[in-house]
Amino acid sequence: MKTTFDLNVILDRIETAIASYPKAAMFELAERGYNSLFEQLISCIVSIRTLDETTIPVSLRLFEAARTPEQLLNLDIPTLTQLLHGTTYPDQKAYTMWGIAEKIVNEFSGELPADFDTLTSLKGVGPKCANLALGVATGQAAISVDVHVHRVVNRWGYVQTKTPEQTLKV
């Protein structure tokens, strides 16, 4: 039988252990003023299967060209792909971002609603990016659960779930 742990004790230990490391990319970008929900969502897409060491400079390069959905739509796909150079799947990310910007402009008058269901309705946005963007940009209490978080909290005995989606619901 697995032993359960006090989550607050674990979180305190983690906070102490990571104190000397740089902040995660999205938090770093928010501190630099790129803290709108749109910017955070876009930087999360940049970060997919990409190291933070790459995510930050690529996001900064992208945000020099476009910080709003309207500005992003003024870029063509080849330009957007070039701005995403260095990330994994830059072509796919360019199409995804362009589609998201188009939907925000056409369906939400250019203003991205701070709502989990709305974010996850956008093609290419899953629960992890939705929660991360909401948490960083709006301060909403949200946990980004990917397969790694799911495995760790199950090993700790904090939850007993089969999938990251089930872990998120707990």
Secondary structure, DSSP 4 states (H G I P E B T S, - for coil): -PPP--HHHHHHHHHHHHTTSPPPHHHHHHHTT--SHHHHHHHHHHHTTS-HHHHHHHHHHHHHH-SSHHHHHTS-HHHHHHHTTTSSSHHHHHHHHHHHHHHHHHHHTT-----HHHHHHSTT--HHHHHHHHHHHH--------HHHHHHHHHTTS---SSHHHHHH-
